Amino acid sequence: MRVGMGRGLDTAGQELSAPASRPGGRRRGRGWRGLCRVVILGVAGAALSACAQAGGDGPGSAAAAPPALHASAFGDFLAGRYAQSVHDNKAAAGYFASALNADGRDTMLQRATMLLLVKSGEMAQAAPYAREILAADPADPAASLVQTALDFGAGNDAAAGKVLSHVPQSGLDKVMVPLLSAWADLGAGKGKPASVDRALASVAVLNSYSGITGFASYYTALVNDTAGRTAAADAAYRTAMAATDSGDPLVVEAYGRFLSRQNRFAEAAALYRTYLQSGENPPLRMMMVEVTAHRRLPPMVRNARDGAAEVFYDIASVMPPENNSDTMQLFFQIALYLRPDLAKAKIMLATIYTRENRLPEALAAYRSIDPKSPFGEDVQISIAWLLNQLNRPDEAEAMLEKLARSHPVDQVNVLGTMGDISRDHGKYADAVAHYTAALKAAGPPEESDWSLFYTRGIAYDQMKQWPQAEADFLTALKLEPDQPMVLNYLGYSWIVRGEHMTRALGMIEQAVTLSPKDGYIVDSLGWAYYRLGRYHQAVSELETAVTLLPADPTVNEHLGDAYWRVGRRLEARYQWQRALTFKPDADKVPELKAKIADGLTRMGEAPHDRRSGI
């Protein structure tokens, strides 16, 4: 069994007004975005857009098949593909550009180069490729979106609208083109009545897609608000609030900003206060302070350029990160080009970089956010966690201690992360102290506090204080009964201890049902079957675990043990040999070598307790 508790603002696909720096943090739900994700992606169909296809999101990637290049250019192409595979987008763009310089103007390679430059935040360098692609094909969706962003950025809203008029509205562009066209019309017409009407008509197209009326109402409100149509904006904000059951923080934030500018401060404060009663949200809490002091807030969208940035951000934020990482990065980078102060887009990019193990880039993205912003505390916590992951724990701990002194109000995330870092470095007593302090600061336990009990339980377990650990795991399960990590850890621990065997096995089986692609949990089930003498079932589960974690030494060792017990001796030795090649812990090497030499004939049934691999 192995468990992990990654930290940081892991918010891809969630609303960014309420980032959660710890899993299960004390935050609100997703509101309308979960539904919009389903509907928008349903409208988009199998291929999101030409951006996704050319950006490398899947088998349709335009750069997947090499164009006809001569030898030296082909070498550049292959180098670019390798750089792309390790997420070095800027280097990949350079290699592809070199290949293009040598071999003319292959459209597929042009498009891939352009989009890699955009993913790298190099919009100016991408511009010539967009112009050249559109000169050959004015309807190219990928180049059209890039050129549209460039036109909005230059304040040439009419040109943006002209580019969009050529884009066939299929796939994701069914949603993006009407929204971007709305802002182009509004900007080009300088807010004159006819241009506002055209913009609203474009947004109204979204009402034909069942399930995203809240999304359409939100943009209707933003357009009316930007155009100064106060009564219409108020009505649309109310419709959006009703459609989302008042649950989306961006709608709440935008409406509160609107109310403050109408001098309706009490209504704005009540709106924010109601939302905050069911979950913490740093931006809204800061805004509530402002409106309570009768200070007006700036609008969510100030002009057409801001509106376009909001479109690119919103569409990317509702995409599930699986298989959409490239498209999300494209859109977040475009949003930042249009609005460099858009902290929520920086956070989303940092989240993607963290998931792709691009930790220095994630660190740079977080550090580009003003510490005094509404996201400041959570961003600082994420920076500390990344510093720890980059083997700079002293810096991380010093940063968190400073944060704890300077932010005495909400200590839960700070103290919890301090506990995580202490646990990560084997300082289990310190970890327990930090988790206990975090729980005290949290007050009466809520559902979202399961992770604090869970991680404190792990620390107690590592200190060989099982009664305390068990109590924390049971509390975590009471708060979050279907949490697979807790089910896995407690169930496996009971199996190893020979306690509550039937219940324990059922818990691990439930964990696998909930997280069938988690190789560590599947391995736990296989090893539970092994410990119960059900070797054939163990083999089946452990073979699955190895496909999920092919380079994990412990999973390979477990499969070797199970093979030996069912008489597959040659395969067993092969798996143990594989385990040796994957750099197991030093104390496991002699045991693996003994198994390879003698099998399990002289080995007992000593448990393989993997809980130290947290």
C-alpha positions, 0 to 999 in steps of 0.5 A: 500500500502507498498513499500520497497527499499532494499539496498546492492549488490543485484546482483544474476544472474548479472555480478559481475564486475558491482555491483549495490548497489541501485536498478536501479543503474547507471550500464550496462546491463547483456550482454551475461549472460542473454542468457546463463542463458536461454540456459544453464538451457535449456540444464540442463533440469528440474533437474539441477544436483544431486547437486541441488537434494541433496542440498535441492533446491526443492521437489527432495531433497535427505534429504526430505524423512527420511531414515530408522533410529532407534529412536535416529538417527531419532531424529538427522535427524529431528533436521537436517531437521529443521536446514536445513529449517532455513538455519543453514547448519553447524548445519544441517550437524552436526545432519545428521553426528550424525545420520549416526554415529548411523545408518551406511552409508545411501547414501542419508544422506551421500550426504546431509551431504557432500553438507551441509558441502560444503555450509558451506565452510567446504570442508575438512570436506566434503572430507571423504563423497565424497570419501566414496560415490564415492567408492560405485558409481564412477559416483555419480555426486554430489560427483564427483564435490566435489571430482573434486574440492578437486583434483584441490585444491590439485594440482592433475589435473590428478585425477580431470580429472579421476573423471570427466571421470566417470560422465554421461553428463546429466543435468547441467553436460553437460556444467560443465564436458566439461569445468572442463575436459578442465582445468584438461587436461591443468593442467595435461599436464603442458600446452604441445601442446597435452594437450592444444588441448584436452582442446580446444576440450572439450570446443568446445563441448559447440558449439553444444548448440545453443546460448552460442557460446559467452560462448564457445569462452570466455573459448576458449580464457581463455584456449589459454591465459593460455597456452600462445597461444597468437594469438589464444587467441586474436582471441577467445577474439575477437569472444567472444566480437562479440558474446556478442556485447561487452557487457559482463564485464568479457569478456571485463576485460579478454581481456583488461588484455590480451592486457596489457600483450602484451604491447597493452596498448592503445587498452586496455585503449580504450576497457575499456573506451568504455565500461565505456561510457555506465555504471560505473564499478569499476574494469574496471575503476581501470584497465583503470587507470593501463593500461593508466599508461602502467602497465600490468595486471595479467591474468584472469586465472593463472592456472587450479585451477583458471580455475575451480574456474571460471567455478563454479562461472560462472555457478552459476552466470547465474542461476536464484536465484528462487529455485536454492539458494542451488546449487548457494551456493554450487558452489560459496563456491567451487569457493572460496575454489579454489580461496579464493580471488574471491571477486565476489563469496563472493559478490554473497554469501552475496547477497543470505544470505541477501535474506534469511535474514541471515544478520550476515552471509552476513555482514561477507561475505562482511567484508571478502572482501578487502576494497581496492578492485575494489568492495570496495566502493560498498561493504562498502555501502552494509555493512552500509545498513546491519548495519542499518538493524541490528539496528546499524544505528549510525555505518552505518551513520558514515561509510557512512560519512567517505566513502563520505569524502574518495571517492569524485568522485562517490557520487551517491550511498553513498548519496543515501544510506544515504538518505535511512537510514535517511528515514528508521528512519523517518528523512525525511528532512535529507533524502530529503537533501541526495537524492537531493545531490545524484541527483546533483552528478549524473548529467543529469537524466538517466533512472537508476536514477528513484530510487532516484526520487522515494525515494525522493518522498516518503520522501516528501510525508511523510513530507506532501509535496505532490506537490514535491512528485508528481513531483518526482514520475512523473519524476521517471515514465518518466525515467522508465515508467514500474516500478511497485513500482512507478506505485503502489505508485503514483496510490494508492496516487491518489486514496486516494486523490480522484484524477485522479481516472481512470488513477490511477486505471489503473496504479495500475492494470499495476503494478499488471500485472508487479509484480503479486506476490508482495502481497503489490501491489496486496493489493493496487489494492484490496484496490483501488477497495474498495475505489471505492466501487467495493467491490466484485472485492476488495474481489477477489484481497485481497484474493490473497494478503492474500495468498501472505502475510498471516501474514501481519496485514494490508492485513488481515484487508483490507480483513476483511473490504471487507468481511464486505461490501459484507455481509460476516460478520463472515469471516470479524471478523475472518480476523480482529482477525487474523490481531490482532494476527500479531502484528499490529502497536499499534495505529491500535489495538483499531480500530481492536478491535472496528471492531471485536465488532461492525463491520463497522456499526460505522466506517467511510470510513477513508482511510487506508494509508499504505505509512508509512509502507515503 
